Each structure stands twice: as structure tokens, then as C-alpha cells.
Amino acid sequence: MAERVRACPGVAGLSGGPFGTVATYLPGERVMGVSADGDAVTIAVVATLDRPLPETAEDIRRAVSDLAGGRPVNVRIDDVVE
């Protein structure tokens, strides 16, 4: 999921949130900015200002929806950069 999110227009990078809680733990790796539980998938990003934020969020949802297992995809924009 992280690779797909990073490839979306308007995404400067993934964000772990203010306390680093948005993350997935894999063997030997921590993927910041993507968290999935039984109810939903949460994606946290730093967005760019070159396009409307709602469009960026929708592009992210579309990019990962087939990997979400039918769960809703919540997109959180934690920061913006120029």
C-alpha cells in the first residue's frame, strides 16, 4: 500500500502522525503512514499544495481500495508542503 500511496499525485510522503502511531509492523520493518485493523485502513500523508486536497485523498483511496479487503480507507492529511 505504501508504494501506491507514494505514487499518487499530491503526496509528498507518508506520515506516522504526531506520535508515530500510524504504522504497520512487518518482520524487521516498520511502515509509517499505513495502519490496518479489522475495521478500516488508515493512510496518513504529507500532501503538496499543487492540487486540491480532496482530490489527493480520493486518488489515495482509489489506489489502495483493492488491497483494503473491503474495509473503508480513511485518509488523513497530517501536513502540507509547497
mmCIF file of the N, C-alpha and C atoms, coordinates in Angstrom:
data_MODEL
# 
_entry.id   MODEL 
# 
loop_
_atom_site.group_PDB 
_atom_site.id 
_atom_site.type_symbol 
_atom_site.label_atom_id 
_atom_site.label_alt_id 
_atom_site.label_comp_id 
_atom_site.label_asym_id 
_atom_site.label_entity_id 
_atom_site.label_seq_id 
_atom_site.pdbx_PDB_ins_code 
_atom_site.Cartn_x 
_atom_site.Cartn_y 
_atom_site.Cartn_z 
_atom_site.occupancy 
_atom_site.B_iso_or_equiv 
_atom_site.pdbx_formal_charge 
_atom_site.auth_seq_id 
_atom_site.auth_comp_id 
_atom_site.auth_asym_id 
_atom_site.auth_atom_id 
_atom_site.pdbx_PDB_model_num 
ATOM 1   N N  . MET A 1 1  ? 0.813   -1.193 0.000  1.00 0.00 ? 1  MET A N  1 
ATOM 2   C CA . MET A 1 1  ? 0.000   0.000  0.000  1.00 0.00 ? 1  MET A CA 1 
ATOM 3   C C  . MET A 1 1  ? 0.857   1.258  0.000  1.00 0.00 ? 1  MET A C  1 
ATOM 4   N N  . ALA A 1 2  ? 1.915   1.256  0.793  1.00 0.00 ? 2  ALA A N  1 
ATOM 5   C CA . ALA A 1 2  ? 2.745   2.453  0.922  1.00 0.00 ? 2  ALA A CA 1 
ATOM 6   C C  . ALA A 1 2  ? 3.295   2.902  -0.430 1.00 0.00 ? 2  ALA A C  1 
ATOM 7   N N  . GLU A 1 3  ? 3.743   1.961  -1.243 1.00 0.00 ? 3  GLU A N  1 
ATOM 8   C CA . GLU A 1 3  ? 4.285   2.323  -2.559 1.00 0.00 ? 3  GLU A CA 1 
ATOM 9   C C  . GLU A 1 3  ? 3.219   2.967  -3.428 1.00 0.00 ? 3  GLU A C  1 
ATOM 10  N N  . ARG A 1 4  ? 2.012   2.426  -3.392 1.00 0.00 ? 4  ARG A N  1 
ATOM 11  C CA . ARG A 1 4  ? 0.923   3.003  -4.187 1.00 0.00 ? 4  ARG A CA 1 
ATOM 12  C C  . ARG A 1 4  ? 0.585   4.411  -3.710 1.00 0.00 ? 4  ARG A C  1 
ATOM 13  N N  . VAL A 1 5  ? 0.563   4.606  -2.406 1.00 0.00 ? 5  VAL A N  1 
ATOM 14  C CA . VAL A 1 5  ? 0.256   5.932  -1.864 1.00 0.00 ? 5  VAL A CA 1 
ATOM 15  C C  . VAL A 1 5  ? 1.327   6.936  -2.279 1.00 0.00 ? 5  VAL A C  1 
ATOM 16  N N  . ARG A 1 6  ? 2.589   6.562  -2.142 1.00 0.00 ? 6  ARG A N  1 
ATOM 17  C CA . ARG A 1 6  ? 3.687   7.470  -2.514 1.00 0.00 ? 6  ARG A CA 1 
ATOM 18  C C  . ARG A 1 6  ? 3.627   7.871  -3.990 1.00 0.00 ? 6  ARG A C  1 
ATOM 19  N N  . ALA A 1 7  ? 3.074   7.003  -4.832 1.00 0.00 ? 7  ALA A N  1 
ATOM 20  C CA . ALA A 1 7  ? 2.998   7.275  -6.266 1.00 0.00 ? 7  ALA A CA 1 
ATOM 21  C C  . ALA A 1 7  ? 1.832   8.192  -6.637 1.00 0.00 ? 7  ALA A C  1 
ATOM 22  N N  . CYS A 1 8  ? 0.950   8.483  -5.710 1.00 0.00 ? 8  CYS A N  1 
ATOM 23  C CA . CYS A 1 8  ? -0.214  9.321  -6.011 1.00 0.00 ? 8  CYS A CA 1 
ATOM 24  C C  . CYS A 1 8  ? 0.196   10.782 -6.180 1.00 0.00 ? 8  CYS A C  1 
ATOM 25  N N  . PRO A 1 9  ? -0.408  11.462 -7.164 1.00 0.00 ? 9  PRO A N  1 
ATOM 26  C CA . PRO A 1 9  ? -0.147  12.894 -7.316 1.00 0.00 ? 9  PRO A CA 1 
ATOM 27  C C  . PRO A 1 9  ? -0.588  13.633 -6.058 1.00 0.00 ? 9  PRO A C  1 
ATOM 28  N N  . GLY A 1 10 ? 0.191   14.604 -5.650 1.00 0.00 ? 10 GLY A N  1 
ATOM 29  C CA . GLY A 1 10 ? -0.163  15.392 -4.483 1.00 0.00 ? 10 GLY A CA 1 
ATOM 30  C C  . GLY A 1 10 ? 0.344   14.834 -3.170 1.00 0.00 ? 10 GLY A C  1 
ATOM 31  N N  . VAL A 1 11 ? 1.035   13.695 -3.205 1.00 0.00 ? 11 VAL A N  1 
ATOM 32  C CA . VAL A 1 11 ? 1.581   13.104 -1.980 1.00 0.00 ? 11 VAL A CA 1 
ATOM 33  C C  . VAL A 1 11 ? 3.081   13.379 -1.916 1.00 0.00 ? 11 VAL A C  1 
ATOM 34  N N  . ALA A 1 12 ? 3.495   14.106 -0.881 1.00 0.00 ? 12 ALA A N  1 
ATOM 35  C CA . ALA A 1 12 ? 4.924   14.368 -0.674 1.00 0.00 ? 12 ALA A CA 1 
ATOM 36  C C  . ALA A 1 12 ? 5.575   13.231 0.098  1.00 0.00 ? 12 ALA A C  1 
ATOM 37  N N  . GLY A 1 13 ? 4.784   12.532 0.901  1.00 0.00 ? 13 GLY A N  1 
ATOM 38  C CA . GLY A 1 13 ? 5.312   11.417 1.679  1.00 0.00 ? 13 GLY A CA 1 
ATOM 39  C C  . GLY A 1 13 ? 4.284   10.890 2.652  1.00 0.00 ? 13 GLY A C  1 
ATOM 40  N N  . LEU A 1 14 ? 4.631   9.818  3.322  1.00 0.00 ? 14 LEU A N  1 
ATOM 41  C CA . LEU A 1 14 ? 3.773   9.228  4.343  1.00 0.00 ? 14 LEU A CA 1 
ATOM 42  C C  . LEU A 1 14 ? 4.091   9.859  5.691  1.00 0.00 ? 14 LEU A C  1 
ATOM 43  N N  . SER A 1 15 ? 3.123   9.820  6.595  1.00 0.00 ? 15 SER A N  1 
ATOM 44  C CA . SER A 1 15 ? 3.296   10.403 7.924  1.00 0.00 ? 15 SER A CA 1 
ATOM 45  C C  . SER A 1 15 ? 2.882   9.390  8.982  1.00 0.00 ? 15 SER A C  1 
ATOM 46  N N  . GLY A 1 16 ? 3.651   9.313  10.030 1.00 0.00 ? 16 GLY A N  1 
ATOM 47  C CA . GLY A 1 16 ? 3.293   8.437  11.142 1.00 0.00 ? 16 GLY A CA 1 
ATOM 48  C C  . GLY A 1 16 ? 2.348   9.097  12.126 1.00 0.00 ? 16 GLY A C  1 
ATOM 49  N N  . GLY A 1 17 ? 2.024   10.359 11.878 1.00 0.00 ? 17 GLY A N  1 
ATOM 50  C CA . GLY A 1 17 ? 1.190   11.099 12.814 1.00 0.00 ? 17 GLY A CA 1 
ATOM 51  C C  . GLY A 1 17 ? 2.044   11.729 13.901 1.00 0.00 ? 17 GLY A C  1 
ATOM 52  N N  . PRO A 1 18 ? 1.433   12.540 14.752 1.00 0.00 ? 18 PRO A N  1 
ATOM 53  C CA . PRO A 1 18 ? 2.209   13.266 15.755 1.00 0.00 ? 18 PRO A CA 1 
ATOM 54  C C  . PRO A 1 18 ? 2.941   12.369 16.757 1.00 0.00 ? 18 PRO A C  1 
ATOM 55  N N  . PHE A 1 19 ? 2.432   11.174 16.980 1.00 0.00 ? 19 PHE A N  1 
ATOM 56  C CA . PHE A 1 19 ? 3.074   10.269 17.937 1.00 0.00 ? 19 PHE A CA 1 
ATOM 57  C C  . PHE A 1 19 ? 3.590   8.993  17.279 1.00 0.00 ? 19 PHE A C  1 
ATOM 58  N N  . GLY A 1 20 ? 3.607   8.974  15.951 1.00 0.00 ? 20 GLY A N  1 
ATOM 59  C CA . GLY A 1 20 ? 4.099   7.802  15.231 1.00 0.00 ? 20 GLY A CA 1 
ATOM 60  C C  . GLY A 1 20 ? 3.204   6.591  15.327 1.00 0.00 ? 20 GLY A C  1 
ATOM 61  N N  . THR A 1 21 ? 1.922   6.816  15.586 1.00 0.00 ? 21 THR A N  1 
ATOM 62  C CA . THR A 1 21 ? 1.006   5.693  15.800 1.00 0.00 ? 21 THR A CA 1 
ATOM 63  C C  . THR A 1 21 ? 0.409   5.123  14.525 1.00 0.00 ? 21 THR A C  1 
ATOM 64  N N  . VAL A 1 22 ? 0.518   5.851  13.420 1.00 0.00 ? 22 VAL A N  1 
ATOM 65  C CA . VAL A 1 22 ? 0.001   5.320  12.155 1.00 0.00 ? 22 VAL A CA 1 
ATOM 66  C C  . VAL A 1 22 ? 1.137   4.551  11.500 1.00 0.00 ? 22 VAL A C  1 
ATOM 67  N N  . ALA A 1 23 ? 1.144   3.246  11.718 1.00 0.00 ? 23 ALA A N  1 
ATOM 68  C CA . ALA A 1 23 ? 2.233   2.409  11.210 1.00 0.00 ? 23 ALA A CA 1 
ATOM 69  C C  . ALA A 1 23 ? 1.790   0.959  11.140 1.00 0.00 ? 23 ALA A C  1 
ATOM 70  N N  . THR A 1 24 ? 2.449   0.228  10.274 1.00 0.00 ? 24 THR A N  1 
ATOM 71  C CA . THR A 1 24 ? 2.265   -1.216 10.167 1.00 0.00 ? 24 THR A CA 1 
ATOM 72  C C  . THR A 1 24 ? 3.604   -1.857 10.492 1.00 0.00 ? 24 THR A C  1 
ATOM 73  N N  . TYR A 1 25 ? 3.564   -2.881 11.292 1.00 0.00 ? 25 TYR A N  1 
ATOM 74  C CA . TYR A 1 25 ? 4.793   -3.570 11.698 1.00 0.00 ? 25 TYR A CA 1 
ATOM 75  C C  . TYR A 1 25 ? 4.905   -4.882 10.941 1.00 0.00 ? 25 TYR A C  1 
ATOM 76  N N  . LEU A 1 26 ? 5.966   -4.989 10.170 1.00 0.00 ? 26 LEU A N  1 
ATOM 77  C CA . LEU A 1 26 ? 6.271   -6.198 9.415  1.00 0.00 ? 26 LEU A CA 1 
ATOM 78  C C  . LEU A 1 26 ? 7.562   -6.778 9.979  1.00 0.00 ? 26 LEU A C  1 
ATOM 79  N N  . PRO A 1 27 ? 7.868   -8.027 9.673  1.00 0.00 ? 27 PRO A N  1 
ATOM 80  C CA . PRO A 1 27 ? 9.119   -8.596 10.181 1.00 0.00 ? 27 PRO A CA 1 
ATOM 81  C C  . PRO A 1 27 ? 10.325  -7.733 9.781  1.00 0.00 ? 27 PRO A C  1 
ATOM 82  N N  . GLY A 1 28 ? 10.969  -7.147 10.766 1.00 0.00 ? 28 GLY A N  1 
ATOM 83  C CA . GLY A 1 28 ? 12.155  -6.341 10.522 1.00 0.00 ? 28 GLY A CA 1 
ATOM 84  C C  . GLY A 1 28 ? 11.906  -4.983 9.905  1.00 0.00 ? 28 GLY A C  1 
ATOM 85  N N  . GLU A 1 29 ? 10.651  -4.558 9.854  1.00 0.00 ? 29 GLU A N  1 
ATOM 86  C CA . GLU A 1 29 ? 10.348  -3.297 9.176  1.00 0.00 ? 29 GLU A CA 1 
ATOM 87  C C  . GLU A 1 29 ? 9.121   -2.639 9.800  1.00 0.00 ? 29 GLU A C  1 
ATOM 88  N N  . ARG A 1 30 ? 9.169   -1.321 9.871  1.00 0.00 ? 30 ARG A N  1 
ATOM 89  C CA . ARG A 1 30 ? 8.026   -0.528 10.318 1.00 0.00 ? 30 ARG A CA 1 
ATOM 90  C C  . ARG A 1 30 ? 7.642   0.387  9.164  1.00 0.00 ? 30 ARG A C  1 
ATOM 91  N N  . VAL A 1 31 ? 6.413   0.267  8.676  1.00 0.00 ? 31 VAL A N  1 
ATOM 92  C CA . VAL A 1 31 ? 5.937   1.083  7.561  1.00 0.00 ? 31 VAL A CA 1 
ATOM 93  C C  . VAL A 1 31 ? 5.104   2.221  8.139  1.00 0.00 ? 31 VAL A C  1 
ATOM 94  N N  . MET A 1 32 ? 5.680   3.412  8.136  1.00 0.00 ? 32 MET A N  1 
ATOM 95  C CA . MET A 1 32 ? 4.981   4.584  8.657  1.00 0.00 ? 32 MET A CA 1 
ATOM 96  C C  . MET A 1 32 ? 3.913   5.044  7.675  1.00 0.00 ? 32 MET A C  1 
ATOM 97  N N  . GLY A 1 33 ? 2.788   5.511  8.213  1.00 0.00 ? 33 GLY A N  1 
ATOM 98  C CA . GLY A 1 33 ? 1.749   6.113  7.395  1.00 0.00 ? 33 GLY A CA 1 
ATOM 99  C C  . GLY A 1 33 ? 0.658   5.180  6.945  1.00 0.00 ? 33 GLY A C  1 
ATOM 100 N N  . VAL A 1 34 ? 0.771   3.887  7.238  1.00 0.00 ? 34 VAL A N  1 
ATOM 101 C CA . VAL A 1 34 ? -0.260  2.916  6.855  1.00 0.00 ? 34 VAL A CA 1 
ATOM 102 C C  . VAL A 1 34 ? -0.585  2.079  8.079  1.00 0.00 ? 34 VAL A C  1 
ATOM 103 N N  . SER A 1 35 ? -1.864  2.046  8.431  1.00 0.00 ? 35 SER A N  1 
ATOM 104 C CA . SER A 1 35 ? -2.309  1.240  9.559  1.00 0.00 ? 35 SER A CA 1 
ATOM 105 C C  . SER A 1 35 ? -3.600  0.537  9.161  1.00 0.00 ? 35 SER A C  1 
ATOM 106 N N  . ALA A 1 36 ? -3.679  -0.755 9.433  1.00 0.00 ? 36 ALA A N  1 
ATOM 107 C CA . ALA A 1 36 ? -4.878  -1.516 9.092  1.00 0.00 ? 36 ALA A CA 1 
ATOM 108 C C  . ALA A 1 36 ? -5.295  -2.351 10.287 1.00 0.00 ? 36 ALA A C  1 
ATOM 109 N N  . ASP A 1 37 ? -6.587  -2.327 10.567 1.00 0.00 ? 37 ASP A N  1 
ATOM 110 C CA . ASP A 1 37 ? -7.129  -3.224 11.576 1.00 0.00 ? 37 ASP A CA 1 
ATOM 111 C C  . ASP A 1 37 ? -8.365  -3.889 10.991 1.00 0.00 ? 37 ASP A C  1 
ATOM 112 N N  . GLY A 1 38 ? -9.125  -4.576 11.797 1.00 0.00 ? 38 GLY A N  1 
ATOM 113 C CA . GLY A 1 38 ? -10.285 -5.297 11.292 1.00 0.00 ? 38 GLY A CA 1 
ATOM 114 C C  . GLY A 1 38 ? -11.387 -4.419 10.749 1.00 0.00 ? 38 GLY A C  1 
ATOM 115 N N  . ASP A 1 39 ? -11.399 -3.144 11.148 1.00 0.00 ? 39 ASP A N  1 
ATOM 116 C CA . ASP A 1 39 ? -12.488 -2.251 10.765 1.00 0.00 ? 39 ASP A CA 1 
ATOM 117 C C  . ASP A 1 39 ? -12.173 -1.317 9.609  1.00 0.00 ? 39 ASP A C  1 
ATOM 118 N N  . ALA A 1 40 ? -10.929 -0.882 9.488  1.00 0.00 ? 40 ALA A N  1 
ATOM 119 C CA . ALA A 1 40 ? -10.594 0.127  8.482  1.00 0.00 ? 40 ALA A CA 1 
ATOM 120 C C  . ALA A 1 40 ? -9.096  0.156  8.216  1.00 0.00 ? 40 ALA A C  1 
ATOM 121 N N  . VAL A 1 41 ? -8.763  0.823  7.125  1.00 0.00 ? 41 VAL A N  1 
ATOM 122 C CA . VAL A 1 41 ? -7.373  1.118  6.790  1.00 0.00 ? 41 VAL A CA 1 
ATOM 123 C C  . VAL A 1 41 ? -7.205  2.627  6.943  1.00 0.00 ? 41 VAL A C  1 
ATOM 124 N N  . THR A 1 42 ? -6.146  3.035  7.617  1.00 0.00 ? 42 THR A N  1 
ATOM 125 C CA . THR A 1 42 ? -5.853  4.458  7.771  1.00 0.00 ? 42 THR A CA 1 
ATOM 126 C C  . THR A 1 42 ? -4.550  4.764  7.050  1.00 0.00 ? 42 THR A C  1 
ATOM 127 N N  . ILE A 1 43 ? -4.599  5.789  6.219  1.00 0.00 ? 43 ILE A N  1 
ATOM 128 C CA . ILE A 1 43 ? -3.429  6.262  5.492  1.00 0.00 ? 43 ILE A CA 1 
ATOM 129 C C  . ILE A 1 43 ? -3.185  7.697  5.942  1.00 0.00 ? 43 ILE A C  1 
ATOM 130 N N  . ALA A 1 44 ? -1.985  7.999  6.403  1.00 0.00 ? 44 ALA A N  1 
ATOM 131 C CA . ALA A 1 44 ? -1.633  9.359  6.827  1.00 0.00 ? 44 ALA A CA 1 
ATOM 132 C C  . ALA A 1 44 ? -0.517  9.874  5.925  1.00 0.00 ? 44 ALA A C  1 
ATOM 133 N N  . VAL A 1 45 ? -0.722  11.066 5.374  1.00 0.00 ? 45 VAL A N  1 
ATOM 134 C CA . VAL A 1 45 ? 0.237   11.597 4.409  1.00 0.00 ? 45 VAL A CA 1 
ATOM 135 C C  . VAL A 1 45 ? 0.591   13.046 4.692  1.00 0.00 ? 45 VAL A C  1 
ATOM 136 N N  . VAL A 1 46 ? 1.687   13.457 4.067  1.00 0.00 ? 46 VAL A N  1 
ATOM 137 C CA . VAL A 1 46 ? 2.035   14.860 3.900  1.00 0.00 ? 46 VAL A CA 1 
ATOM 138 C C  . VAL A 1 46 ? 1.711   15.159 2.443  1.00 0.00 ? 46 VAL A C  1 
ATOM 139 N N  . ALA A 1 47 ? 0.858   16.145 2.218  1.00 0.00 ? 47 ALA A N  1 
ATOM 140 C CA . ALA A 1 47 ? 0.396   16.457 0.868  1.00 0.00 ? 47 ALA A CA 1 
ATOM 141 C C  . ALA A 1 47 ? 1.096   17.699 0.328  1.00 0.00 ? 47 ALA A C  1 
ATOM 142 N N  . THR A 1 48 ? 1.063   17.825 -0.988 1.00 0.00 ? 48 THR A N  1 
ATOM 143 C CA . THR A 1 48 ? 1.575   19.029 -1.636 1.00 0.00 ? 48 THR A CA 1 
ATOM 144 C C  . THR A 1 48 ? 0.404   19.962 -1.924 1.00 0.00 ? 48 THR A C  1 
ATOM 145 N N  . LEU A 1 49 ? 0.709   21.220 -2.134 1.00 0.00 ? 49 LEU A N  1 
ATOM 146 C CA . LEU A 1 49 ? -0.337  22.215 -2.366 1.00 0.00 ? 49 LEU A CA 1 
ATOM 147 C C  . LEU A 1 49 ? -0.635  22.442 -3.844 1.00 0.00 ? 49 LEU A C  1 
ATOM 148 N N  . ASP A 1 50 ? -0.074  21.611 -4.708 1.00 0.00 ? 50 ASP A N  1 
ATOM 149 C CA . ASP A 1 50 ? -0.255  21.837 -6.140 1.00 0.00 ? 50 ASP A CA 1 
ATOM 150 C C  . ASP A 1 50 ? -1.573  21.291 -6.683 1.00 0.00 ? 50 ASP A C  1 
ATOM 151 N N  . ARG A 1 51 ? -2.383  20.684 -5.832 1.00 0.00 ? 51 ARG A N  1 
ATOM 152 C CA . ARG A 1 51 ? -3.705  20.210 -6.263 1.00 0.00 ? 51 ARG A CA 1 
ATOM 153 C C  . ARG A 1 51 ? -4.629  20.208 -5.056 1.00 0.00 ? 51 ARG A C  1 
ATOM 154 N N  . PRO A 1 52 ? -5.939  20.194 -5.292 1.00 0.00 ? 52 PRO A N  1 
ATOM 155 C CA . PRO A 1 52 ? -6.885  20.203 -4.170 1.00 0.00 ? 52 PRO A CA 1 
ATOM 156 C C  . PRO A 1 52 ? -6.724  18.965 -3.276 1.00 0.00 ? 52 PRO A C  1 
ATOM 157 N N  . LEU A 1 53 ? -6.744  19.180 -1.977 1.00 0.00 ? 53 LEU A N  1 
ATOM 158 C CA . LEU A 1 53 ? -6.555  18.087 -1.026 1.00 0.00 ? 53 LEU A CA 1 
ATOM 159 C C  . LEU A 1 53 ? -7.626  16.996 -1.145 1.00 0.00 ? 53 LEU A C  1 
ATOM 160 N N  . PRO A 1 54 ? -8.908  17.340 -1.386 1.00 0.00 ? 54 PRO A N  1 
ATOM 161 C CA . PRO A 1 54 ? -9.897  16.269 -1.552 1.00 0.00 ? 54 PRO A CA 1 
ATOM 162 C C  . PRO A 1 54 ? -9.588  15.351 -2.744 1.00 0.00 ? 54 PRO A C  1 
ATOM 163 N N  . GLU A 1 55 ? -9.029  15.912 -3.809 1.00 0.00 ? 55 GLU A N  1 
ATOM 164 C CA . GLU A 1 55 ? -8.653  15.087 -4.963 1.00 0.00 ? 55 GLU A CA 1 
ATOM 165 C C  . GLU A 1 55 ? -7.500  14.151 -4.603 1.00 0.00 ? 55 GLU A C  1 
ATOM 166 N N  . THR A 1 56 ? -6.540  14.656 -3.861 1.00 0.00 ? 56 THR A N  1 
ATOM 167 C CA . THR A 1 56 ? -5.426  13.815 -3.417 1.00 0.00 ? 56 THR A CA 1 
ATOM 168 C C  . THR A 1 56 ? -5.945  12.667 -2.567 1.00 0.00 ? 56 THR A C  1 
ATOM 169 N N  . ALA A 1 57 ? -6.829  12.971 -1.627 1.00 0.00 ? 57 ALA A N  1 
ATOM 170 C CA . ALA A 1 57 ? -7.384  11.930 -0.754 1.00 0.00 ? 57 ALA A CA 1 
ATOM 171 C C  . ALA A 1 57 ? -8.145  10.880 -1.560 1.00 0.00 ? 57 ALA A C  1 
ATOM 172 N N  . GLU A 1 58 ? -8.929  11.316 -2.527 1.00 0.00 ? 58 GLU A N  1 
ATOM 173 C CA . GLU A 1 58 ? -9.690  10.358 -3.340 1.00 0.00 ? 58 GLU A CA 1 
ATOM 174 C C  . GLU A 1 58 ? -8.765  9.494  -4.189 1.00 0.00 ? 58 GLU A C  1 
ATOM 175 N N  . ASP A 1 59 ? -7.714  10.076 -4.739 1.00 0.00 ? 59 ASP A N  1 
ATOM 176 C CA . ASP A 1 59 ? -6.741  9.289  -5.507 1.00 0.00 ? 59 ASP A CA 1 
ATOM 177 C C  . ASP A 1 59 ? -6.084  8.221  -4.631 1.00 0.00 ? 59 ASP A C  1 
ATOM 178 N N  . ILE A 1 60 ? -5.791  8.568  -3.389 1.00 0.00 ? 60 ILE A N  1 
ATOM 179 C CA . ILE A 1 60 ? -5.202  7.596  -2.462 1.00 0.00 ? 60 ILE A CA 1 
ATOM 180 C C  . ILE A 1 60 ? -6.182  6.458  -2.210 1.00 0.00 ? 60 ILE A C  1 
ATOM 181 N N  . ARG A 1 61 ? -7.439  6.796  -1.936 1.00 0.00 ? 61 ARG A N  1 
ATOM 182 C CA . ARG A 1 61 ? -8.457  5.753  -1.711 1.00 0.00 ? 61 ARG A CA 1 
ATOM 183 C C  . ARG A 1 61 ? -8.544  4.805  -2.903 1.00 0.00 ? 61 ARG A C  1 
ATOM 184 N N  . ARG A 1 62 ? -8.602  5.374  -4.089 1.00 0.00 ? 62 ARG A N  1 
ATOM 185 C CA . ARG A 1 62 ? -8.694  4.537  -5.294 1.00 0.00 ? 62 ARG A CA 1 
ATOM 186 C C  . ARG A 1 62 ? -7.465  3.650  -5.453 1.00 0.00 ? 62 ARG A C  1 
ATOM 187 N N  . ALA A 1 63 ? -6.304  4.189  -5.134 1.00 0.00 ? 63 ALA A N  1 
ATOM 188 C CA . ALA A 1 63 ? -5.051  3.454  -5.336 1.00 0.00 ? 63 ALA A CA 1 
ATOM 189 C C  . ALA A 1 63 ? -4.939  2.227  -4.441 1.00 0.00 ? 63 ALA A C  1 
ATOM 190 N N  . VAL A 1 64 ? -5.536  2.272  -3.256 1.00 0.00 ? 64 VAL A N  1 
ATOM 191 C CA . VAL A 1 64 ? -5.360  1.156  -2.315 1.00 0.00 ? 64 VAL A CA 1 
ATOM 192 C C  . VAL A 1 64 ? -6.633  0.372  -2.035 1.00 0.00 ? 64 VAL A C  1 
ATOM 193 N N  . SER A 1 65 ? -7.760  0.782  -2.589 1.00 0.00 ? 65 SER A N  1 
ATOM 194 C CA . SER A 1 65 ? -9.028  0.130  -2.240 1.00 0.00 ? 65 SER A CA 1 
ATOM 195 C C  . SER A 1 65 ? -9.028  -1.364 -2.521 1.00 0.00 ? 65 SER A C  1 
ATOM 196 N N  . ASP A 1 66 ? -8.383  -1.799 -3.594 1.00 0.00 ? 66 ASP A N  1 
ATOM 197 C CA . ASP A 1 66 ? -8.376  -3.235 -3.899 1.00 0.00 ? 66 ASP A CA 1 
ATOM 198 C C  . ASP A 1 66 ? -7.502  -4.027 -2.925 1.00 0.00 ? 66 ASP A C  1 
ATOM 199 N N  . LEU A 1 67 ? -6.658  -3.355 -2.163 1.00 0.00 ? 67 LEU A N  1 
ATOM 200 C CA . LEU A 1 67 ? -5.819  -4.023 -1.161 1.00 0.00 ? 67 LEU A CA 1 
ATOM 201 C C  . LEU A 1 67 ? -6.426  -3.953 0.241  1.00 0.00 ? 67 LEU A C  1 
ATOM 202 N N  . ALA A 1 68 ? -7.531  -3.225 0.393  1.00 0.00 ? 68 ALA A N  1 
ATOM 203 C CA . ALA A 1 68 ? -8.111  -2.982 1.713  1.00 0.00 ? 68 ALA A CA 1 
ATOM 204 C C  . ALA A 1 68 ? -9.043  -4.093 2.185  1.00 0.00 ? 68 ALA A C  1 
ATOM 205 N N  . GLY A 1 69 ? -9.288  -5.085 1.369  1.00 0.00 ? 69 GLY A N  1 
ATOM 206 C CA . GLY A 1 69 ? -10.132 -6.195 1.791  1.00 0.00 ? 69 GLY A CA 1 
ATOM 207 C C  . GLY A 1 69 ? -11.560 -5.794 2.123  1.00 0.00 ? 69 GLY A C  1 
ATOM 208 N N  . GLY A 1 70 ? -12.100 -4.823 1.403  1.00 0.00 ? 70 GLY A N  1 
ATOM 209 C CA . GLY A 1 70 ? -13.471 -4.386 1.631  1.00 0.00 ? 70 GLY A CA 1 
ATOM 210 C C  . GLY A 1 70 ? -13.631 -3.390 2.776  1.00 0.00 ? 70 GLY A C  1 
ATOM 211 N N  . ARG A 1 71 ? -12.550 -3.100 3.479  1.00 0.00 ? 71 ARG A N  1 
ATOM 212 C CA . ARG A 1 71 ? -12.620 -2.137 4.582  1.00 0.00 ? 71 ARG A CA 1 
ATOM 213 C C  . ARG A 1 71 ? -12.583 -0.716 4.037  1.00 0.00 ? 71 ARG A C  1 
ATOM 214 N N  . PRO A 1 72 ? -13.206 0.226  4.736  1.00 0.00 ? 72 PRO A N  1 
ATOM 215 C CA . PRO A 1 72 ? -13.096 1.621  4.313  1.00 0.00 ? 72 PRO A CA 1 
ATOM 216 C C  . PRO A 1 72 ? -11.653 2.106  4.446  1.00 0.00 ? 72 PRO A C  1 
ATOM 217 N N  . VAL A 1 73 ? -11.285 3.026  3.571  1.00 0.00 ? 73 VAL A N  1 
ATOM 218 C CA . VAL A 1 73 ? -9.943  3.616  3.603  1.00 0.00 ? 73 VAL A CA 1 
ATOM 219 C C  . VAL A 1 73 ? -10.083 5.059  4.078  1.00 0.00 ? 73 VAL A C  1 
ATOM 220 N N  . ASN A 1 74 ? -9.563  5.330  5.256  1.00 0.00 ? 74 ASN A N  1 
ATOM 221 C CA . ASN A 1 74 ? -9.582  6.676  5.823  1.00 0.00 ? 74 ASN A CA 1 
ATOM 222 C C  . ASN A 1 74 ? -8.256  7.352  5.507  1.00 0.00 ? 74 ASN A C  1 
ATOM 223 N N  . VAL A 1 75 ? -8.333  8.506  4.879  1.00 0.00 ? 75 VAL A N  1 
ATOM 224 C CA . VAL A 1 75 ? -7.122  9.249  4.516  1.00 0.00 ? 75 VAL A CA 1 
ATOM 225 C C  . VAL A 1 75 ? -7.010  10.461 5.430  1.00 0.00 ? 75 VAL A C  1 
ATOM 226 N N  . ARG A 1 76 ? -5.865  10.590 6.042  1.00 0.00 ? 76 ARG A N  1 
ATOM 227 C CA . ARG A 1 76 ? -5.586  11.687 6.954  1.00 0.00 ? 76 ARG A CA 1 
ATOM 228 C C  . ARG A 1 76 ? -4.438  12.505 6.384  1.00 0.00 ? 76 ARG A C  1 
ATOM 229 N N  . ILE A 1 77 ? -4.665  13.795 6.196  1.00 0.00 ? 77 ILE A N  1 
ATOM 230 C CA . ILE A 1 77 ? -3.601  14.675 5.722  1.00 0.00 ? 77 ILE A CA 1 
ATOM 231 C C  . ILE A 1 77 ? -3.036  15.384 6.947  1.00 0.00 ? 77 ILE A C  1 
ATOM 232 N N  . ASP A 1 78 ? -1.841  14.956 7.359  1.00 0.00 ? 78 ASP A N  1 
ATOM 233 C CA . ASP A 1 78 ? -1.231  15.464 8.586  1.00 0.00 ? 78 ASP A CA 1 
ATOM 234 C C  . ASP A 1 78 ? -0.488  16.775 8.400  1.00 0.00 ? 78 ASP A C  1 
ATOM 235 N N  . ASP A 1 79 ? -0.045  17.042 7.172  1.00 0.00 ? 79 ASP A N  1 
ATOM 236 C CA . ASP A 1 79 ? 0.716   18.264 6.925  1.00 0.00 ? 79 ASP A CA 1 
ATOM 237 C C  . ASP A 1 79 ? 0.679   18.543 5.434  1.00 0.00 ? 79 ASP A C  1 
ATOM 238 N N  . VAL A 1 80 ? 1.025   19.766 5.067  1.00 0.00 ? 80 VAL A N  1 
ATOM 239 C CA . VAL A 1 80 ? 1.133   20.132 3.654  1.00 0.00 ? 80 VAL A CA 1 
ATOM 240 C C  . VAL A 1 80 ? 2.456   20.855 3.437  1.00 0.00 ? 80 VAL A C  1 
ATOM 241 N N  . VAL A 1 81 ? 3.002   20.692 2.237  1.00 0.00 ? 81 VAL A N  1 
ATOM 242 C CA . VAL A 1 81 ? 4.237   21.369 1.848  1.00 0.00 ? 81 VAL A CA 1 
ATOM 243 C C  . VAL A 1 81 ? 4.035   21.976 0.470  1.00 0.00 ? 81 VAL A C  1 
ATOM 244 N N  . GLU A 1 82 ? 4.849   22.976 0.162  1.00 0.00 ? 82 GLU A N  1 
ATOM 245 C CA . GLU A 1 82 ? 4.750   23.601 -1.165 1.00 0.00 ? 82 GLU A CA 1 
ATOM 246 C C  . GLU A 1 82 ? 5.511   22.821 -2.192 1.00 0.00 ? 82 GLU A C  1 
# 
